């Protein structure tokens, strides 16, 4: 629990009203109760300011005069909400030590303040940092390095020689550092190519449930600081993802693609292998990227939903585009020959 004044000081907000107001939870405008703090980030809910039962509201400078009572004024109320929610609901690892059912190699180093949960396996030469939480059913391979304050929630698999930075969060089902899809076709059969690179993950990275991230084939797969992956994202071998990029669910990134910093991609985006995407690029959902993107901006592809009848007609015409283009080119040439001065 915090007073409103304490919250204002911690997130750098302007305090309006009674600083001794006690805040114990965060809620939406419509469901807030006494002791709750809420926020207004979308002005379509402005009318709810007059009816909310929250003890305080986080608003922007533009809406400061509309506060019905106590509140916090910030540049971006949604960011303010995120900061307050983190203060009110911090992750605190209250467990330390190694569960009796865990198997930890005698040459592994586990910081005394860390927790190794039930049925977890920790390999030879692995180092697990201070205040780490390695939940039940995890498998951490040989020579893995995990920085301080990391969370492996449950059933996470980390393959050998993977490096993970501080404050990482790995949700259930994550597989990090597994072999990439490296194959060579020889005399009618596929030969597996050993994947000898590592997976290197920076600080403050969050990996959603059931993501799969491959180790490098020769050089490393790299995920820089602050990257956030939603559930069910696949990152192939030798991919490099720049700092503070966010990827929504079901994205697939093919091998050796390089994605810049501060990029954002919607669900089901597909990234071709061996291409580069520069910094500050936004790619909307279900876009297929087959060529490098060298200029910042927003990019889209795909066909949105339509009635089935119209969609079928459009698809039939789409197949005729090549012939149509040839016809237009032929007519243009005839026109130029007939009217050379035009």
LINMOMO-V188859 format. One record per backbone hydrogen bond with DSSP energy under -1.0 kcal/mol. CO is the residue of the C=O (numbers start at 0). NH is the residue of the N-H. E is the energy in kcal/mol with one decimal. If there is no record, write none. Layout:
BEGIN
{{CO | NH | E} {CO | NH | E}}
END
This chain:
BEGIN
{{1 | 22 | -3.4} {2 | 6 | -2.1} {3 | 7 | -2.4} {4 | 8 | -2.2} {5 | 9 | -2.2} {6 | 10 | -2.1} {7 | 12 | -2.2} {13 | 72 | -2.4} {15 | 70 | -2.6} {17 | 20 | -1.3} {18 | 4 | -2.4} {20 | 3 | -1.9} {22 | 1 | -2.5} {24 | 36 | -2.0} {27 | 31 | -1.2} {32 | 35 | -2.3} {34 | 23 | -2.9} {34 | 24 | -1.4} {35 | 54 | -2.0} {35 | 55 | -1.2} {36 | 26 | -1.9} {37 | 57 | -2.3} {41 | 44 | -2.0} {42 | 45 | -1.6} {44 | 47 | -1.6} {45 | 48 | -1.7} {47 | 51 | -1.8} {55 | 37 | -2.2} {56 | 71 | -2.1} {57 | 39 | -2.4} {58 | 73 | -2.5} {60 | 63 | -1.0} {62 | 65 | -1.4} {63 | 66 | -1.4} {69 | 56 | -1.2} {70 | 15 | -2.6} {71 | 58 | -2.7} {72 | 13 | -2.5} {75 | 79 | -2.4} {76 | 80 | -2.8} {77 | 81 | -2.1} {78 | 82 | -2.2} {79 | 83 | -2.4} {80 | 84 | -3.0} {81 | 85 | -1.8} {82 | 86 | -1.7} {83 | 87 | -2.5} {84 | 88 | -2.0} {91 | 93 | -1.2} {96 | 115 | -2.3} {98 | 101 | -1.8} {102 | 121 | -2.8} {104 | 107 | -2.0} {108 | 127 | -2.8} {110 | 113 | -2.2} {113 | 96 | -2.6} {114 | 133 | -2.7} {115 | 98 | -2.8} {116 | 119 | -1.3} {117 | 136 | -2.4} {119 | 102 | -3.1} {120 | 139 | -3.1} {121 | 104 | -2.4} {122 | 125 | -1.3} {123 | 142 | -2.7} {125 | 108 | -3.4} {126 | 145 | -2.7} {127 | 110 | -2.4} {128 | 131 | -1.3} {129 | 148 | -2.9} {131 | 114 | -2.3} {132 | 151 | -3.4} {133 | 116 | -3.2} {134 | 137 | -1.1} {135 | 154 | -2.7} {137 | 120 | -2.4} {138 | 157 | -3.3} {139 | 122 | -2.3} {141 | 160 | -2.4} {143 | 126 | -2.9} {144 | 163 | -3.1} {145 | 128 | -2.1} {147 | 166 | -2.8} {149 | 132 | -2.7} {150 | 169 | -3.1} {151 | 134 | -3.5} {155 | 138 | -2.6} {156 | 175 | -2.8} {157 | 140 | -3.1} {158 | 161 | -1.3} {161 | 144 | -2.3} {162 | 200 | -3.1} {163 | 146 | -2.1} {165 | 203 | -3.0} {167 | 150 | -3.0} {168 | 206 | -3.1} {169 | 152 | -2.5} {170 | 173 | -1.5} {171 | 209 | -1.5} {173 | 156 | -2.8} {174 | 212 | -2.6} {175 | 158 | -3.0} {177 | 214 | -3.0} {179 | 181 | -1.9} {181 | 192 | -2.6} {183 | 190 | -3.4} {185 | 188 | -1.1} {188 | 185 | -3.3} {190 | 183 | -2.2} {197 | 215 | -1.3} {197 | 220 | -2.6} {198 | 162 | -2.6} {199 | 222 | -2.7} {202 | 225 | -2.9} {204 | 168 | -2.2} {205 | 228 | -3.0} {206 | 170 | -2.5} {207 | 210 | -1.2} {208 | 231 | -2.3} {210 | 174 | -2.5} {211 | 234 | -2.6} {212 | 176 | -2.8} {212 | 177 | -1.0} {215 | 196 | -2.1} {216 | 195 | -2.5} {220 | 199 | -2.8} {221 | 240 | -2.6} {222 | 201 | -2.7} {223 | 226 | -1.3} {224 | 243 | -2.0} {226 | 205 | -2.0} {227 | 246 | -2.5} {228 | 207 | -1.3} {230 | 249 | -1.2} {232 | 211 | -2.2} {233 | 252 | -2.1} {234 | 213 | -2.9} {235 | 238 | -1.3} {236 | 255 | -2.0} {238 | 221 | -2.2} {239 | 258 | -3.3} {240 | 223 | -2.5} {241 | 244 | -1.1} {242 | 261 | -2.2} {244 | 227 | -2.1} {245 | 264 | -1.9} {246 | 229 | -2.7} {248 | 267 | -1.9} {250 | 233 | -2.6} {251 | 270 | -2.6} {252 | 235 | -2.0} {253 | 256 | -1.3} {254 | 273 | -1.5} {256 | 239 | -2.1} {257 | 276 | -2.9} {258 | 241 | -2.1} {260 | 279 | -2.7} {262 | 245 | -2.4} {263 | 282 | -2.7} {264 | 247 | -2.1} {265 | 268 | -1.1} {266 | 285 | -2.3} {268 | 251 | -2.0} {269 | 288 | -3.1} {270 | 253 | -2.6} {274 | 257 | -2.7} {275 | 292 | -2.3} {276 | 259 | -1.5} {279 | 296 | -1.3} {280 | 263 | -2.2} {281 | 298 | -2.8} {282 | 265 | -2.6} {283 | 286 | -1.2} {286 | 269 | -2.4} {288 | 271 | -2.6} {292 | 277 | -2.3} {296 | 281 | -2.9} {298 | 283 | -2.4} {306 | 310 | -2.6} {307 | 311 | -2.5} {308 | 312 | -1.8} {309 | 313 | -2.5} {310 | 314 | -2.4} {311 | 315 | -2.0} {312 | 316 | -2.1} {313 | 317 | -2.3} {314 | 318 | -1.5} {316 | 319 | -1.1} {317 | 320 | -1.4} {319 | 323 | -2.5} {320 | 324 | -2.7} {321 | 325 | -2.1} {322 | 326 | -2.1} {323 | 327 | -2.5} {324 | 328 | -2.3} {325 | 329 | -2.2} {326 | 330 | -2.6} {327 | 331 | -2.4} {328 | 332 | -2.0} {329 | 333 | -2.2} {330 | 334 | -2.4} {331 | 335 | -2.4} {332 | 336 | -2.0} {333 | 337 | -2.1} {334 | 338 | -2.8} {338 | 341 | -1.6}}
END
